[in-house]
Amino acid sequence: MYDYRLLDDPLQILSIAKAAFAVRNPEQRAIEEWLASSLEQGRELYGVYGDNSLVSAFMLYDFQMRLRRSVVPMGGIGLLCSRLDARGKGAVRCMLTNSLETMQQKGHTVSVLEPFDESFYRNYGWEKFSRLQAIELSPSALRIPEDPDSEITATDFPFPDDESVAFYNQYATQHHTLAQRQQQEWEKKCTIILPWNEDTAARGVVHFSSDDQVVGLMEYELTRKSGEYMSTFTTNLLAYERDDVLREMMRYLKRLSHQVSIIRMDLPMDCDLWPYLVDRPKKWTIRDMFMIRIVSLEAMNGLSIDAPDMSLCIDVDDKQARWNHGIWEILVDSGILGVRRGYNADLNCGIGVLSSVLSGFSSFREMISARRAEPKSSYRGQDLPKATTFLADYF
Ligand SMILES: CC(C)(COP(=O)(O)OP(=O)(O)OC[C@H]1O[C@@H](n2cnc3c(N)ncnc32)[C@H](O)[C@@H]1OP(=O)(O)O)[C@@H](O)C(=O)NCCC(=O)NCCS
């Protein structure tokens, strides 16, 4: 009934996306430009056709993302939508199932998306992946004594220089589940300001250096509401290895107090800022962000992982990607994950549960306790340690 393929004419998605995301008239021209620039940068649009007319579509992004201790190809799904008159008729179900084959052919190990509704994507094998803490505070709430001997210099750049880009990419291979960023990703972040970002005044990075070496990077956006004097400084990336660099970052933020009234930060769950604060932040919320799905279990073989040796056989239920369906032996040997076909399962679970556990967001113990995974009599409690997941790219 439906025909899935790469979009014949990318502009076909415009009318569907405008309605599906209720894009207001003044914003529509920008959507066209954004779409054109996305395609130039290598994103692809796929969709399903019914009677030769497009009924639903999505944009596929190609990322290199850290997973456990390796960097793997990740297929990002965005702009997913269907025509108003096609709703509830299975077009998106058909499209998501086919998208897995596309991603498998492209060599993506996993797929990540930001869900509008978790239960919708859970049906197709995506499961919870990342959680962040959103902090809002006034710069005057920061308490960091000045340090005249500090040798760290902070420099504001509207666009990261080559050293900053290299520093970030090196950092992203070692921390959380960050994605690599090339010139085009930084351009999207720093230079493309769309009509719905009408409060945006400036974007860029603050580069922290010591002995002519980059030692930290803070990405930011400065916004101000029309008619107001004070502005808001938002950052969702504090990249640092050393405590004195974090301290210098906090000092930098504190010094903005004459202009900035609010600092907003989206931070990984393991970043604890309270020792730098005189009081509780104005707002402090926990938000679940992305969901993840294994595209190819076989491609997880060889992943570097910080986990003790273990082995177990899992009967994996994957209704959409049949190549993942069946019994697999998952083992860790000297910090390397082994994944191969197995016999006699110790545990039954769906691909979503396994995706969340292998990503580090959840554990078999949690999943068994919630009855999302079913242990057999041979299961001896084998598990993988959880890890802090955090992705700072939105798509
Ligand atoms: C979300 C959206 C893509 C779903 O598209 P759709 O064409 O209705 O999808 P399908 O007909 O293929 O249905 C997919 C599943 O959702 C269910 N579903 C669809 N509409 C539903 C509704 N209004 N209420 C409850 N379930 C619904 C279907 O039953 C189906 O489940 P199944 O696979 O178990 O049968 C569409 O509503 C949309 O474009 N929304 C606006 C844009 C958006 O929010 N995109 C998501 C960005 S992350």
The ligand as an ORCA input file, in Angstrom:
! r2SCAN-3c Opt
* xyz 0 1
  C       3.021     11.760     15.283
  C       2.668     11.549     13.826
  C       3.940     11.522     13.027
  C       1.937     10.192     13.706
  O       1.629     10.011     12.334
  P       0.482      8.979     11.819
  O       0.420      9.165     10.338
  O      -0.759      9.169     12.569
  O       1.150      7.600     12.187
  P       0.582      6.126     11.896
  O      -0.780      6.170     11.253
  O       1.621      5.365     11.164
  O       0.449      5.574     13.335
  C       1.546      5.222     14.092
  C       1.031      4.709     15.423
  O       0.505      5.789     16.178
  C      -0.831      5.506     16.563
  N      -1.552      6.782     16.501
  C      -1.597      7.631     15.456
  N      -2.359      8.694     15.770
  C      -2.751      8.513     17.046
  C      -3.521      9.284     17.941
  N      -4.044     10.453     17.569
  N      -3.743      8.783     19.181
  C      -3.216      7.603     19.558
  N      -2.447      6.823     18.754
  C      -2.244      7.277     17.509
  C      -1.324      4.520     15.521
  O      -2.361      3.722     16.007
  C      -0.096      3.706     15.251
  O       0.097      2.710     16.217
  P       0.350      1.159     15.783
  O       1.663      1.126     15.023
  O       0.409      0.440     17.081
  O      -0.805      0.798     14.932
  C       1.737     12.653     13.302
  O       0.651     12.775     14.181
  C       2.376     14.028     13.165
  O       2.899     14.369     12.092
  N       2.321     14.853     14.242
  C       2.836     16.219     14.234
  C       4.331     16.314     14.137
  C       5.047     15.590     15.283
  O       4.698     15.741     16.424
  N       6.064     14.790     14.920
  C       6.877     14.060     15.879
  C       8.178     14.736     16.082
  S       9.194     13.833     17.250
*
